[in-house]
Amino acid sequence: MDAKEVKRPTLTIVVAKDGSLSHKNKKITLAQLTELCQAHKKKHPNGALNIRADKQAHIKQVRVVLDAAAKADLVIVLFDSK
């Protein structure tokens, strides 16, 4: 590991091709997404959010996840595609 790399607790949200959201292989609602982001920020103030989006997922759904992260003040956001 590089000296500058920092391991951060990471909340991973998956955006499926059909636009549905999931966390730990369970579909979640927008309300649950907001709650997850807020709880993650409270428990891990320096934690990160990883958005793992299907390559064919619509950008509007990714924006929904970004908005929930912003509301929870999660400022470290990582992107991943599958």
N, C-alpha and C positions, 0 to 999 in steps of 0.2 A: 504494500500500500504506500502510495506517495505521501510524504510528510504533510502535504496540504489537504489531502483527502480526509473528510470527516464522515464517520458513520452516523447517520441520522435515522431515528425512527420514522418509518415511511408508511403512509396510508395509501394503499393502491386501490384505484377505482378503474373498472373496466367499462369502456364504452363499446358495445357490440355493434355489428353491422346494421342491425335494425334500430339502433338508437337506445336500446335498453341499457341500464346501468347495473353494475354488480360489484360486490365486495366479498372476497373470500368465497367465490362461486355461488353466491346467493344474490338474486335480483333485489334491487333496492329502489325505493321511490325517491323523488326529489326531496321530500321532507326527511327521509332517512339519510340521504346524502348530506344535507345540511347539518343534521345532528352528529353524524360521523366526523365531519370536518371540525365542528366546534369541540367535540370531545377530544379529538386528536390534538388540537391546538392547546386545549386546557392541560392535557396530560403531558404533552411534549411541546413546550413553547418554541423550541428550535427544530421541530419536526418538519418533514417534507410531505408533499402530496405527489404521487406518481399517477399520471393519467395514462392508462394503457388502452389505446383506441385501435379498433379494427381499421385497416387502411381504407375501407369503404364506408366508415361511419361518417355521418354528416357533421360538418364543423360546428353546426349550431348545438349539437349535443355536447361537444367538447366545451363549448362556451358555457353551457349550463354548469358543468363541473367547475370551470374556472370561476364563475360567479359565486358558487357556493364556497369555494376556497377563499375568495376575496372577502366575503361576508364574515368568515371565521378568522380572517387575518392570517391565513396560511400563505406566506409569501415565497416559500421555496417550492417551486413546482417543476416536476420532471415529466418528460414526455417519452412515450414508448409506443411502438405500433406493432401489430401482429397481423 
